[in-house]
Amino acid sequence: MQGAIGLRRGRGEEVDEFTRADKKKLIQAAWTDRLATEARISTGCARRWSDCSPASPPAPTAS
């Protein structure tokens, strides 16, 4: 027996209500939401440090 003592070996078959494709979609959706949340937080922090009101529209960018 290899590995840590007291740990059982896993099963070879998956017993789950989600398919691998479903799991992949769920993970992708979670990452998309996480990145959007981080972007909102980053924008809020940047606006906070620029003494801009969170209720005011974003300042125009030079392009």
Biotite code that builds the C-alpha atoms (Angstrom):
import biotite.structure as struc

atoms = struc.array([
    struc.Atom([0.000, 0.000, 0.000], chain_id="A", res_id=1, res_name="MET", atom_name="CA", element="C"),
    struc.Atom([1.398, 3.375, -1.002], chain_id="A", res_id=2, res_name="GLN", atom_name="CA", element="C"),
    struc.Atom([0.386, 6.847, 0.073], chain_id="A", res_id=3, res_name="GLY", atom_name="CA", element="C"),
    struc.Atom([-0.620, 8.271, 3.391], chain_id="A", res_id=4, res_name="ALA", atom_name="CA", element="C"),
    struc.Atom([-1.722, 5.755, 5.979], chain_id="A", res_id=5, res_name="ILE", atom_name="CA", element="C"),
    struc.Atom([-5.398, 5.940, 6.764], chain_id="A", res_id=6, res_name="GLY", atom_name="CA", element="C"),
    struc.Atom([-6.529, 7.191, 3.383], chain_id="A", res_id=7, res_name="LEU", atom_name="CA", element="C"),
    struc.Atom([-8.722, 4.957, 1.282], chain_id="A", res_id=8, res_name="ARG", atom_name="CA", element="C"),
    struc.Atom([-8.197, 4.478, -2.396], chain_id="A", res_id=9, res_name="ARG", atom_name="CA", element="C"),
    struc.Atom([-10.718, 6.194, -4.667], chain_id="A", res_id=10, res_name="GLY", atom_name="CA", element="C"),
    struc.Atom([-13.113, 4.497, -6.999], chain_id="A", res_id=11, res_name="ARG", atom_name="CA", element="C"),
    struc.Atom([-12.509, 4.206, -10.711], chain_id="A", res_id=12, res_name="GLY", atom_name="CA", element="C"),
    struc.Atom([-16.051, 5.140, -11.646], chain_id="A", res_id=13, res_name="GLU", atom_name="CA", element="C"),
    struc.Atom([-17.640, 8.537, -11.229], chain_id="A", res_id=14, res_name="GLU", atom_name="CA", element="C"),
    struc.Atom([-20.862, 8.687, -9.257], chain_id="A", res_id=15, res_name="VAL", atom_name="CA", element="C"),
    struc.Atom([-22.167, 12.139, -10.002], chain_id="A", res_id=16, res_name="ASP", atom_name="CA", element="C"),
    struc.Atom([-25.215, 13.841, -11.436], chain_id="A", res_id=17, res_name="GLU", atom_name="CA", element="C"),
    struc.Atom([-23.097, 16.053, -13.741], chain_id="A", res_id=18, res_name="PHE", atom_name="CA", element="C"),
    struc.Atom([-21.316, 14.935, -16.879], chain_id="A", res_id=19, res_name="THR", atom_name="CA", element="C"),
    struc.Atom([-17.766, 16.053, -17.555], chain_id="A", res_id=20, res_name="ARG", atom_name="CA", element="C"),
    struc.Atom([-19.125, 18.511, -20.142], chain_id="A", res_id=21, res_name="ALA", atom_name="CA", element="C"),
    struc.Atom([-21.517, 19.942, -17.526], chain_id="A", res_id=22, res_name="ASP", atom_name="CA", element="C"),
    struc.Atom([-18.675, 20.288, -15.020], chain_id="A", res_id=23, res_name="LYS", atom_name="CA", element="C"),
    struc.Atom([-16.541, 22.065, -17.611], chain_id="A", res_id=24, res_name="LYS", atom_name="CA", element="C"),
    struc.Atom([-19.360, 24.544, -18.341], chain_id="A", res_id=25, res_name="LYS", atom_name="CA", element="C"),
    struc.Atom([-19.897, 25.182, -14.619], chain_id="A", res_id=26, res_name="LEU", atom_name="CA", element="C"),
    struc.Atom([-16.199, 25.837, -14.062], chain_id="A", res_id=27, res_name="ILE", atom_name="CA", element="C"),
    struc.Atom([-16.011, 28.162, -17.078], chain_id="A", res_id=28, res_name="GLN", atom_name="CA", element="C"),
    struc.Atom([-19.057, 30.103, -15.846], chain_id="A", res_id=29, res_name="ALA", atom_name="CA", element="C"),
    struc.Atom([-17.543, 30.403, -12.364], chain_id="A", res_id=30, res_name="ALA", atom_name="CA", element="C"),
    struc.Atom([-14.254, 31.725, -13.791], chain_id="A", res_id=31, res_name="TRP", atom_name="CA", element="C"),
    struc.Atom([-16.112, 34.223, -15.991], chain_id="A", res_id=32, res_name="THR", atom_name="CA", element="C"),
    struc.Atom([-18.036, 35.500, -12.956], chain_id="A", res_id=33, res_name="ASP", atom_name="CA", element="C"),
    struc.Atom([-14.867, 35.642, -10.850], chain_id="A", res_id=34, res_name="ARG", atom_name="CA", element="C"),
    struc.Atom([-12.992, 37.676, -13.470], chain_id="A", res_id=35, res_name="LEU", atom_name="CA", element="C"),
    struc.Atom([-15.937, 40.070, -13.830], chain_id="A", res_id=36, res_name="ALA", atom_name="CA", element="C"),
    struc.Atom([-16.092, 40.515, -10.051], chain_id="A", res_id=37, res_name="THR", atom_name="CA", element="C"),
    struc.Atom([-12.353, 41.161, -9.838], chain_id="A", res_id=38, res_name="GLU", atom_name="CA", element="C"),
    struc.Atom([-12.641, 43.752, -12.630], chain_id="A", res_id=39, res_name="ALA", atom_name="CA", element="C"),
    struc.Atom([-15.460, 45.540, -10.767], chain_id="A", res_id=40, res_name="ARG", atom_name="CA", element="C"),
    struc.Atom([-13.430, 45.531, -7.553], chain_id="A", res_id=41, res_name="ILE", atom_name="CA", element="C"),
    struc.Atom([-10.353, 46.813, -9.381], chain_id="A", res_id=42, res_name="SER", atom_name="CA", element="C"),
    struc.Atom([-12.356, 49.600, -11.017], chain_id="A", res_id=43, res_name="THR", atom_name="CA", element="C"),
    struc.Atom([-13.919, 50.523, -7.675], chain_id="A", res_id=44, res_name="GLY", atom_name="CA", element="C"),
    struc.Atom([-10.508, 50.672, -5.987], chain_id="A", res_id=45, res_name="CYS", atom_name="CA", element="C"),
    struc.Atom([-9.062, 52.787, -8.778], chain_id="A", res_id=46, res_name="ALA", atom_name="CA", element="C"),
    struc.Atom([-11.991, 55.189, -8.558], chain_id="A", res_id=47, res_name="ARG", atom_name="CA", element="C"),
    struc.Atom([-11.677, 55.305, -4.783], chain_id="A", res_id=48, res_name="ARG", atom_name="CA", element="C"),
    struc.Atom([-8.037, 56.288, -4.927], chain_id="A", res_id=49, res_name="TRP", atom_name="CA", element="C"),
    struc.Atom([-8.767, 58.918, -7.591], chain_id="A", res_id=50, res_name="SER", atom_name="CA", element="C"),
    struc.Atom([-11.331, 60.575, -5.245], chain_id="A", res_id=51, res_name="ASP", atom_name="CA", element="C"),
    struc.Atom([-14.113, 59.880, -7.718], chain_id="A", res_id=52, res_name="CYS", atom_name="CA", element="C"),
    struc.Atom([-17.642, 59.228, -6.526], chain_id="A", res_id=53, res_name="SER", atom_name="CA", element="C"),
    struc.Atom([-18.778, 55.643, -7.198], chain_id="A", res_id=54, res_name="PRO", atom_name="CA", element="C"),
    struc.Atom([-22.128, 57.028, -8.381], chain_id="A", res_id=55, res_name="ALA", atom_name="CA", element="C"),
    struc.Atom([-20.569, 59.280, -11.038], chain_id="A", res_id=56, res_name="SER", atom_name="CA", element="C"),
    struc.Atom([-19.990, 57.958, -14.538], chain_id="A", res_id=57, res_name="PRO", atom_name="CA", element="C"),
    struc.Atom([-16.458, 56.867, -15.403], chain_id="A", res_id=58, res_name="PRO", atom_name="CA", element="C"),
    struc.Atom([-14.095, 59.532, -16.664], chain_id="A", res_id=59, res_name="ALA", atom_name="CA", element="C"),
    struc.Atom([-13.542, 59.525, -20.433], chain_id="A", res_id=60, res_name="PRO", atom_name="CA", element="C"),
    struc.Atom([-10.339, 57.878, -21.539], chain_id="A", res_id=61, res_name="THR", atom_name="CA", element="C"),
    struc.Atom([-7.892, 59.506, -23.933], chain_id="A", res_id=62, res_name="ALA", atom_name="CA", element="C"),
    struc.Atom([-7.777, 57.500, -27.131], chain_id="A", res_id=63, res_name="SER", atom_name="CA", element="C"),
])
